[in-house]
Amino acid sequence: MLTTCSVAAFTSIFSWPHKLFDESIIGSVIGLINTGSAVGGVLAPMTLGFLIEVASGSFFLAFISMAVAILASAIIILFIRPKATSAH
């Protein structure tokens, strides 16, 4: 069940750029998204490990930083506007 929900969320989020960007640049946009996720996949564990070390083994700062990142992402998403469709 968890895998199904995870795949459904990933598919929904990953197909969103196709609705936001013109087809002439979608390849570059997807490449940029993948680059960002790769950088995040490297930096996140190091950052969280550092926060746990600073907090003397407590995960509190790590969880707070993840909550702040999720909240910031949610707020940023509110300002995304879909591309204008042209009437033919």
Protein Blocks (a to p, Z undefined) as FASTA:
>chain_A
ZZmmmmmmmmmmmmmmmmmpcfklmmmmmmmmmmmmmmmmmmmmmmmmmmmmmnnopakl
mmmmmmmmmmmmmmmmmmpccdddddZZ
